[in-house]
Amino acid sequence: MATTSTSKPDPKQKKDDKKDEDLSEEDLALKQQLELYVERVQDSDPGVQKFALESMRQEIRTSTSSMTSVPKPLKFLRPHYGTLKAYYETMPDCDLKKYLADILSVLALTMSAEGERESLKYRLLGSEGDIGSWGHEYVRNLAGEISQEFTKRQYEDKPIDNLMELVQQIVAFHMKHNAEPEAVDLLMEVEDLDLLVEHVDASNYKRACLYLTSSSSYLPGPDDLLALDIAYTIYMKFDDLASALRIALFLDNSQYVKQVYTSTADLLLKKQFSYIVARHGHTLELDEEMVAKDEDRDQLQDIINNTKLSEGYLTLARDIEVMEPKSPEDIYKVHLIDGRTSASSSLDSARQNLAATFVNAFVNAGFGQDKLMTVSSESTSSGSSGSWLFKNKEHGKASAAASLGMVLLWDVDSGLAQIDKYLHSNDNHVVAGALLGVGIVNCGIKNDCDPAMALLMEYIVKDDTITRIGAILGLGIAYAGSHKDELRIQLTNILSDVKTPLEVHVFTAITLGLVFVGSCNEEIAQSIIFALMDRSETELSEPLTSLLPVALGLLYLGKQESVEATAEVSKTFNDKIRKYCDVTLLSLAYAGTGNVLKIQKLLGYCAQHLDKGETHQGPAVLGIALVAMAEELGLDMAIRSLEHLLQYGEQNIRRAVPLALGILCISNPKVNVMDTLSRLSHDADGEVSMAAIISLGFIGAGTNNARIAGMLRNLSSYYYKEAGHLFCVRIAQGLVHLGKGLLTLSPYHSDRFLLSPTALAGLVTVMHACLDMKSIIIGKYHYMLYILVLAMQPRMLMTVDENLKPLSVPVRVGQAVDVVGQAGRPKTITGFQTHSTPVLLAAGDRAELATEKYIPLTPVLEGFVILKENPDYKEDN
């Protein structure tokens, strides 16, 4: 009897058959075709092999052009990857072997094990062909593997030449295919950014530079500066000089600034550069090399010296029709508040008059006329400026006289003429105020005959303390950021004199800090350090002494590691001030850098629960804000961290949080921050609520924000019995209506790219003074609020023609959109409205011309922009 053997069907076979049944006819044909090629590749006849490899290559190439899903040839070849790899090892060296390596390299895209880098391995073994033809996804994958391999080879000290040849190919491919960010990333990974310069062309250099400049704020040093350097080189290569100048100012590199000026003969362009330099507050003396003709040079130097600022600002005011002076009552709007305050507000108290002085100064800043100080004595016998002056007591008189400087801000000639009469007063406080006023009028304006220097120098050695302080602080405000050497000699003498009173010492140090901001000047640093070391225990516990470390920090503002030597010396100070000094130096040196590690370090200081006497956590909280204000993402994260500090921090931390929020969102009233501050303005702790009230003024500074104005009105009726709180409410009301809404306190300009060091120095000094509100701002040093003038700038866009006369053109103003790394030509603003210039720009706004008739000489439309006529423009009939 015959036996029949029935073999069991193979389950794997069944599964494969089932899979094959699911495939469409053409897919099945493709699969069988590819399997045939795999067999033929292993044929002994080179001709057959070549044909099979060619066909396989063709199939893969046609399918990898798009990568929405894994291409079918790669899917079907997956099971044969091991077979082909094994066969490759046995092949003799020849062209066919390279061909197979190319194919294996592409197959490794989906099949190689994690971390094996087989795609790169076979690419390097393969032919030298064009890698782009295998598709974007393949090139991207290669770039990723190259960066890993590069790190490994660097570590093992192996040669990288063959990798760099590949990098050349990949970068060229990316730059041709609108993938500039990927090219830049790869070059950063392999530490060869210089390669970028030869691969950019006129069509893509802007996108590449935009990516370089915006990624620089996320890079660790020194890579961040390198990225900016390369961007500068590229802008210079393509003659985009205005953009190159912005980077030169960001890097604070005078050599680059000079290079930008010398690389063009176009006088109009140089005028535009001068406007940009003036807005940044960069001190620049033009020489014959930069501008050859004398008359041209004088004209440009005038622009850099800001002599036209007042004129432009008043043109804007007339255009918007806000020239009419406002009185403090117009700002308080008492009639809108419930009845109970009206009774108390009619009384003349010195404190209220002082508040009114500041409100008046802030609201009418730069308009040249107001209802308290500039009223001519003929018009009303009682309303003359003299009478307002004497409605204030002692230090109040100083602030009142100085407020005249604010009203006449930037208008040096008529300002000095009007302040002059107070310099001859018999009252030292009035003289001191007038001296301070002289400094304020000259703020940011440089004049050939140096009037501030001539008027103030003789007073800095007087016996009377308040007069000396007025003159010294006046010099600080007039020459902030100018690095003037004559001042250094005079003021360091005062610092080293043992007989000088503590107050004068402090203000001398602050003035030196403001004048030499960011200069890292060793000599001044030493004299401030000695002044700190000479202080006795009791003097160190004075609130004012805490401003000495601030003055020291200003010398290193934003200069990062340059501060380290000084920080080491500060460790030898008296315990009372040592930590305070440490934290202040750290926070100022890294201000505006966005350095995450420093923010963590400062958060570490805030996490400790300390004894009552410690004060260094306040500056640490401010430091978090100063470092994080550099870019939007860090700013939002800092706001969240500050929320946590409010919940868990000690009392002295909570007192600083409102101020930190104020500096993060200065002149930029974000709703969430506004709500937090509104909540804190009713806090049980008096210092916290005062800081919150004044910070409402900071975030709304110059915005006329109706919601904040309403909050402050309500607060004025809530705190009507508490003089200190009411004073803060008034100051905040004045700030919200700063310059009738035409000014900003934000130190950032030029699309939030540039940070003006003098503006930041002014803000930092005032914020530190606010840390001890009761003894400094509400005490007798309220005139320190005038240091805010360093940050005041018109938030305008003023277009001028080739003769620098105002020219009205239509512009679109809308919210700025971040277009970094987006393909094509995306819109840079959203939700825009069309206006005629001059226009006001709010925080986060961006403007673009709405006409083809003119060409702007700078890509960033802010401040003064020169337009020249477009030669190709044709009117539509």
BELURCOR-V863957 format. One record per backbone hydrogen bond with DSSP energy under -1.0 kcal/mol. CO is the residue of the C=O (numbers start at 0). NH is the residue of the N-H. E is the energy in kcal/mol with one decimal. If there is no record, write none. Layout:
BEGIN
CO_NH_E / CO_NH_E
END
This chain:
BEGIN
9_13_-2.1 / 10_14_-2.3 / 11_15_-2.5 / 12_16_-2.6 / 13_17_-2.7 / 14_18_-2.4 / 15_19_-2.9 / 16_20_-2.3 / 17_21_-1.2 / 23_27_-2.5 / 24_28_-2.5 / 25_29_-2.4 / 26_30_-2.7 / 27_31_-2.6 / 28_32_-2.6 / 29_33_-2.7 / 30_34_-2.4 / 31_35_-2.2 / 32_36_-2.2 / 33_37_-2.3 / 34_38_-1.9 / 35_39_-2.7 / 36_40_-2.5 / 39_42_-2.1 / 44_48_-2.3 / 45_49_-2.8 / 46_50_-2.2 / 47_51_-2.6 / 48_52_-2.8 / 49_53_-2.8 / 50_54_-2.6 / 51_55_-2.6 / 52_56_-2.8 / 53_57_-2.4 / 54_58_-2.5 / 55_59_-2.5 / 56_60_-2.7 / 57_61_-2.3 / 58_62_-1.1 / 59_63_-1.6 / 70_74_-1.8 / 71_75_-2.9 / 72_76_-1.9 / 76_79_-1.3 / 77_80_-1.5 / 79_83_-2.6 / 80_84_-2.4 / 81_85_-2.6 / 82_86_-2.5 / 83_87_-2.5 / 84_88_-1.6 / 93_97_-1.4 / 94_98_-2.1 / 95_99_-2.5 / 96_100_-2.1 / 97_101_-2.2 / 98_102_-1.8 / 99_103_-2.8 / 100_104_-2.4 / 101_105_-1.7 / 102_106_-2.6 / 103_107_-2.5 / 105_108_-1.2 / 106_109_-1.4 / 106_110_-1.5 / 107_111_-1.9 / 112_115_-2.0 / 116_120_-2.0 / 117_121_-2.8 / 118_122_-1.6 / 119_123_-2.5 / 120_124_-1.1 / 121_125_-1.4 / 130_133_-1.7 / 131_134_-2.1 / 134_138_-1.6 / 135_139_-2.8 / 136_140_-2.4 / 137_141_-2.4 / 138_142_-2.3 / 139_143_-2.0 / 140_144_-2.1 / 141_145_-2.7 / 142_146_-1.9 / 143_147_-1.5 / 144_148_-2.6 / 145_149_-3.1 / 146_150_-1.9 / 147_151_-2.0 / 148_152_-2.8 / 149_153_-2.7 / 150_154_-2.0 / 151_155_-2.2 / 152_157_-2.3 / 159_163_-2.2 / 160_164_-1.7 / 161_165_-1.5 / 162_166_-2.5 / 163_167_-2.2 / 164_168_-1.7 / 165_169_-2.9 / 166_170_-3.1 / 167_171_-2.3 / 168_172_-2.3 / 169_173_-3.0 / 170_174_-2.8 / 171_175_-1.5 / 172_176_-1.3 / 173_178_-2.5 / 178_182_-1.8 / 179_183_-2.7 / 180_184_-2.7 / 181_185_-2.3 / 182_186_-2.3 / 183_187_-2.2 / 184_188_-2.3 / 185_189_-2.2 / 186_191_-2.8 / 187_190_-1.1 / 191_194_-1.5 / 192_195_-2.2 / 193_196_-1.1 / 195_198_-1.2 / 195_199_-1.4 / 200_204_-1.7 / 203_207_-2.2 / 204_208_-2.6 / 205_209_-2.5 / 206_210_-2.1 / 207_211_-2.2 / 208_212_-3.0 / 209_213_-2.2 / 210_214_-2.2 / 211_215_-1.2 / 214_217_-2.0 / 221_225_-1.8 / 222_226_-2.6 / 223_227_-1.6 / 224_228_-2.4 / 225_229_-2.5 / 226_230_-2.1 / 227_231_-2.6 / 228_232_-2.4 / 229_233_-2.5 / 230_234_-2.7 / 231_235_-2.5 / 232_236_-2.1 / 233_237_-1.9 / 234_239_-2.6 / 235_238_-1.3 / 238_240_-1.6 / 239_243_-1.7 / 240_244_-2.5 / 241_245_-1.6 / 242_246_-1.6 / 243_247_-2.3 / 244_248_-2.4 / 245_249_-2.1 / 246_250_-2.6 / 247_252_-2.6 / 252_256_-2.0 / 253_257_-2.4 / 254_258_-2.2 / 255_259_-2.4 / 256_260_-1.8 / 257_261_-2.5 / 258_262_-1.3 / 265_269_-1.8 / 266_270_-1.9 / 267_271_-2.1 / 268_272_-2.5 / 269_273_-2.2 / 270_274_-2.0 / 271_275_-2.0 / 272_276_-2.8 / 273_277_-2.5 / 274_278_-2.3 / 275_279_-1.7 / 276_280_-1.0 / 276_281_-1.9 / 286_290_-2.3 / 292_296_-2.1 / 293_297_-2.5 / 294_298_-2.2 / 295_299_-2.6 / 296_300_-2.8 / 297_301_-2.1 / 298_302_-1.5 / 299_303_-2.5 / 300_304_-2.4 / 301_306_-1.9 / 302_305_-1.7 / 304_445_-2.0 / 305_308_-1.8 / 307_311_-2.3 / 308_312_-2.5 / 309_313_-2.5 / 310_314_-2.0 / 311_315_-2.1 / 312_316_-2.3 / 313_317_-2.5 / 314_318_-2.3 / 315_319_-2.3 / 316_321_-2.3 / 326_329_-1.1 / 327_331_-2.6 / 328_332_-2.2 / 332_335_-2.0 / 333_336_-2.2 / 337_340_-1.0 / 340_344_-2.3 / 346_348_-1.0 / 348_352_-2.5 / 349_353_-2.4 / 350_354_-2.2 / 351_355_-2.6 / 352_356_-2.2 / 353_357_-1.8 / 354_358_-2.7 / 355_359_-2.8 / 356_360_-2.2 / 357_361_-3.0 / 358_362_-2.9 / 359_363_-2.2 / 361_738_-3.0 / 363_366_-2.3 / 383_387_-1.4 / 384_388_-2.4 / 385_389_-1.7 / 387_390_-1.6 / 388_391_-1.2 / 392_395_-2.0 / 392_396_-1.2 / 393_396_-1.3 / 393_397_-1.1 / 394_398_-2.0 / 395_399_-2.4 / 396_400_-2.9 / 397_401_-2.4 / 398_402_-1.6 / 401_404_-1.1 / 401_405_-1.0 / 402_406_-2.3 / 403_407_-2.0 / 405_365_-2.1 / 405_408_-1.7 / 406_367_-3.1 / 407_410_-2.1 / 409_411_-1.1 / 410_414_-2.2 / 411_415_-2.7 / 412_416_-1.6 / 413_417_-1.7 / 414_418_-2.1 / 415_419_-1.8 / 418_421_-1.7 / 419_422_-1.4 / 421_424_-1.6 / 426_430_-2.2 / 427_431_-2.9 / 428_432_-2.5 / 429_433_-2.6 / 430_434_-2.5 / 431_435_-2.3 / 432_436_-2.7 / 433_437_-2.2 / 434_438_-1.7 / 435_439_-2.3 / 436_440_-2.7 / 437_441_-1.5 / 439_442_-1.8 / 441_444_-2.0 / 446_449_-1.7 / 449_453_-2.2 / 450_454_-2.6 / 451_455_-2.8 / 452_456_-2.0 / 455_458_-1.4 / 456_459_-1.0 / 458_461_-1.5 / 463_467_-2.0 / 464_468_-2.7 / 465_469_-2.5 / 466_470_-2.3 / 467_471_-3.0 / 468_472_-3.1 / 469_473_-2.0 / 470_474_-2.1 / 471_475_-2.0 / 472_476_-2.4 / 473_477_-2.5 / 474_478_-2.6 / 478_481_-2.4 / 483_487_-1.2 / 484_488_-1.9 / 485_489_-2.0 / 486_490_-3.1 / 487_491_-2.4 / 488_492_-1.2 / 489_493_-1.2 / 490_494_-2.1 / 491_495_-2.2 / 496_499_-1.1 / 500_504_-2.2 / 501_505_-2.6 / 502_506_-2.5 / 503_507_-2.4 / 504_508_-2.5 / 505_509_-2.5 / 506_510_-2.4 / 507_511_-2.4 / 508_512_-2.6 / 509_513_-2.7 / 510_514_-2.9 / 511_515_-2.6 / 513_480_-2.2 / 513_516_-1.1 / 514_482_-2.3 / 515_518_-2.1 / 520_524_-2.2 / 521_525_-2.6 / 522_526_-2.1 / 523_527_-2.4 / 524_528_-2.4 / 525_529_-2.8 / 526_530_-2.0 / 527_531_-2.0 / 528_532_-2.4 / 529_533_-2.1 / 535_539_-2.2 / 536_540_-1.2 / 538_541_-1.3 / 542_545_-1.1 / 543_546_-2.3 / 544_547_-2.2 / 546_550_-2.2 / 547_551_-2.2 / 548_552_-2.7 / 549_553_-2.3 / 552_555_-1.7 / 553_517_-2.5 / 553_556_-1.6 / 554_519_-2.8 / 555_558_-2.6 / 558_561_-1.8 / 559_562_-1.9 / 560_563_-2.1 / 562_566_-2.6 / 563_567_-2.1 / 564_568_-1.8 / 565_569_-2.1 / 567_570_-1.1 / 568_571_-2.2 / 569_572_-1.5 / 573_576_-1.5 / 573_577_-1.9 / 576_580_-2.6 / 577_581_-2.6 / 578_582_-2.8 / 579_583_-2.3 / 580_584_-2.8 / 581_585_-2.2 / 582_586_-2.7 / 583_587_-2.3 / 584_588_-2.4 / 585_589_-1.5 / 587_557_-2.7 / 587_590_-1.2 / 588_559_-2.8 / 589_592_-1.8 / 594_598_-1.7 / 595_599_-2.3 / 596_600_-2.0 / 597_601_-2.5 / 598_602_-2.6 / 599_603_-2.1 / 600_604_-1.5 / 601_605_-1.5 / 602_606_-1.1 / 614_617_-1.0 / 615_619_-1.1 / 616_620_-2.2 / 617_621_-2.2 / 618_622_-2.6 / 619_623_-2.0 / 620_624_-1.5 / 621_625_-2.5 / 622_626_-2.8 / 623_627_-2.2 / 624_628_-1.2 / 625_591_-2.7 / 626_593_-1.7 / 630_634_-2.2 / 631_635_-2.5 / 632_636_-2.1 / 633_637_-2.5 / 634_638_-2.0 / 635_639_-1.7 / 636_640_-2.4 / 637_641_-2.6 / 638_642_-1.5 / 639_643_-1.6 / 640_644_-2.1 / 641_645_-1.9 / 642_646_-1.3 / 643_647_-2.6 / 644_648_-2.6 / 649_653_-2.2 / 650_654_-2.0 / 652_656_-1.4 / 655_659_-2.3 / 656_660_-2.6 / 657_661_-2.2 / 658_662_-2.1 / 659_663_-2.0 / 660_664_-2.0 / 664_667_-2.3 / 667_669_-1.6 / 669_673_-2.6 / 670_674_-2.4 / 671_675_-1.9 / 672_676_-2.7 / 673_677_-2.3 / 674_678_-2.2 / 675_679_-2.4 / 676_680_-1.6 / 678_681_-1.3 / 679_682_-2.1 / 684_688_-2.3 / 685_689_-2.4 / 686_690_-2.4 / 687_691_-2.4 / 688_692_-2.3 / 689_693_-2.5 / 690_694_-2.0 / 691_695_-1.6 / 692_696_-1.2 / 693_697_-1.6 / 694_698_-2.9 / 695_699_-1.5 / 697_666_-2.5 / 697_700_-1.1 / 699_702_-2.6 / 704_708_-2.4 / 705_709_-2.3 / 706_710_-2.3 / 707_711_-2.8 / 708_712_-2.0 / 709_713_-2.2 / 710_714_-2.4 / 711_715_-2.1 / 712_716_-1.3 / 713_717_-1.9 / 714_718_-2.8 / 718_721_-1.6 / 721_725_-2.7 / 722_726_-2.5 / 723_727_-1.9 / 724_728_-2.5 / 725_729_-2.5 / 726_730_-2.6 / 727_731_-2.6 / 728_732_-2.5 / 729_733_-2.5 / 730_734_-2.4 / 731_735_-2.5 / 732_736_-1.5 / 734_701_-2.4 / 734_737_-1.9 / 735_703_-2.4 / 736_739_-2.3 / 737_740_-1.9 / 737_742_-1.2 / 738_741_-1.6 / 741_794_-2.7 / 743_792_-1.8 / 746_755_-2.9 / 748_753_-2.1 / 749_752_-1.2 / 753_748_-2.3 / 755_759_-2.2 / 756_760_-2.4 / 757_761_-2.2 / 758_762_-2.1 / 759_763_-3.0 / 760_764_-2.2 / 761_765_-2.0 / 762_766_-2.9 / 763_767_-2.5 / 764_768_-1.9 / 765_769_-2.0 / 771_775_-2.0 / 772_777_-2.8 / 775_780_-1.6 / 780_783_-2.5 / 781_784_-2.4 / 782_785_-1.6 / 783_786_-2.0 / 784_787_-1.9 / 785_788_-2.1 / 786_789_-1.8 / 787_790_-2.2 / 792_743_-2.4 / 793_795_-1.3 / 794_840_-2.8 / 795_862_-2.4 / 796_838_-1.7 / 797_864_-2.6 / 798_806_-3.0 / 799_866_-2.6 / 800_803_-2.3 / 804_800_-2.7 / 808_836_-2.3 / 809_849_-2.5 / 810_834_-2.9 / 811_847_-2.1 / 812_832_-2.2 / 813_845_-2.7 / 814_829_-2.0 / 818_821_-1.8 / 827_816_-3.0 / 829_814_-1.9 / 832_812_-2.9 / 834_810_-3.2 / 838_796_-2.4 / 841_844_-2.0 / 843_815_-2.9 / 845_813_-2.2 / 847_811_-3.1 / 852_869_-3.1 / 854_867_-2.5 / 859_861_-1.3 / 862_797_-3.4 / 864_799_-2.6 / 865_856_-2.0 / 867_854_-3.2 / 869_872_-1.5
END
